[in-house]
Amino acid sequence: MGGKKPSCQILILRNFRWQKVRLVENIPLDTHVIASLISDREDLHLVWPKAKWPFDHDQWREVLDPDAGNKPFLVFEGEQLIGHAALRKTEESDVYTVSYLYLLPRLRSQGLGEIMIGLLEQYATEKLSAKKLILVARTYNPMALRCYTKCGFEEYSREESLIRMSKVLRPE
């Protein structure tokens, strides 16, 4: 394997504690469930630094619009809602942006972020024929940066606190 990091999909198989974690498409889009999940101002800022407070449903509807090719997800462990994530369409047909990741604070640093990323990778590959995922992280969110790096994302640019990362899912 030559030092190659395991994909997050492999981590899903190894982490039996969280084997009931699943993505559920939030279509038709229900922003009220997102607002109830991300109810803390600082958490909202970590998820989306430009998000208005209090939660602005119109703002979220615009960026998550499924009619524009975006895929918003609710994340469940068993029957409990534990997080949110989205795959957003880019100008390139086979490239998607991983966005608006959120996990309940009490469940962070337990490997669930890696599982969420792995499930998003699987969905993007199988359902969207994605070849590449991109995302934006911030220097002030080191837990997220560690998670993305563990999942094989690599930095390709940096501007102030903004770090752009990508991961090739299927080589050309």
N, C-alpha and C positions, 0 to 999 in steps of 0.2 A: 504493500500500500504506500510505501515511500513517504510517510509522515502526513498523508492526507487526512484531514479531520473527518470524522464520521458525519454523515448528514443528520439533520434533525429527525428525519424519518426513521433512522435506525434507533435513535434515542427513544422514540415513541414505543418501539417494540420492547426495549429494555426496561422501561419505566412502568412496571405493572401497577404501581400505586395509582397512577393516573390513566389507566387504560380506557376509562369511560369518557374521556374528554372528546368533545366533538364540536364541529362547526355547524351552525344552522343558518342558512341564508335568511337575512332580515329583509325579506321581500314578500309582500309589499313593505316598504320601509316604515318602520315604527321608531321615530326619534324619541318618543316618550320613554321607551324602555332603556335607551342609551342614556338619557338624562337621569333616570332613576339609578342607573348603575354608576355613572360618573358624577357624583353629587358633591365632590369636594373641589374647590376652586384650584388648589395646587395640582391635584391629579388631572384636572381638565387641561391645565397649562402644560403638563408633561405629555399628555396625549396630543394636544394641538396648541402650540403657543399662541396662535392667532385666533383661537376660539373666543367668542364673546362670553362674558359672565354677566348675569346669569345665563344659563344654557339657552342658546338661540336656535330654536327648531328650524327656522328657515335657512340659517347658515349651514346647518348639518344636512338638511334635505338637498341643498344645492351641491355640496361636495360628495355626497353619497348616492346621488341619483342613479338608480339602476337603469333607467332609460338611456343614460349616457354610457352604458357599458360597465358601470361600477358594480362590485359585489360586496355589499356590507354583510357582516356575519355577527351573530351572537355566539358566544362560546359557553358551552355547558360542560359541567362535570356531573355525570348522572343527570338528574333533573334540575340541578341548581345552576342558575345563571352566574357565571364567574368572570366573564370578560366580553370584549368587543374587538373586532378587527375588520379591515377592509382591504380588498384588492381593487385598485383604481386603474382604469384604462389609461394608457399613455398614447402619444401620437404614433408609436410603433406598435403594430398589431400583435406582436408576440412578446411584448414587454409590459409588465404590470408593476405598479407601485404598492408596496405593503404600507398601509396607513392606519392611523387611529387605533393602534394597539393599546388595549387596556386590560389589566388584570386586577382583581380585588387585592388591596394592599396586604391582607392577611395570607394571601396565597403566593406572594412574590418570593423569589430566591429559592424556589423548590423545584425548578425544572419545568414549570408549566409554560413559561414563555417560549422555551425551546420546542415544546410540544405544539403550541399554537403556531409557531413559524413552520414547523414540519407539516402540519395540517394545511396551512396556506400554500406551501410549496406543492403538496400533493394535489390540492384542488386546482392550482394554477396550471400544473403540468397535465393533469388528466382531463379537466373540463374546459380549460381555456387554451390549451396547446401553447402555453407560455414557454419561452426559451430563457427568459431572464427576469429576475425580480430586482427592483431597486427600492431604496428606502432612504429616509432622512433621520438622522439621530442628532442629539445635542450633547455637547460636552458636559453639560450639567446633569445628565442622566446616565451615570456610569453603569448602573444595573442593566439598562437597555443595551448599551454598547457591548457589554460582556456577552449578553445573550446573542446578539446579532453576530458577533465574532465567532462564538461557539458554533453557530449554525452555518458558518462558512461565508458570511458576507464580508466583503473587503472594501476598505475605504478607497474611493477614487477621487474625491476632492474635499476640500475643507475651506470654509469661509467663516471667520470669527467662531461662534459657537456651533455652527451648522456643519455636520459631517454627512456627506453623501456616500452611500454604500451600495454595492450590487453583488448579485450572485447569479452565475450562469447555471441554469437548470438542465439545459440540453445544448451541447456544443453544436455549432452550425455545421 
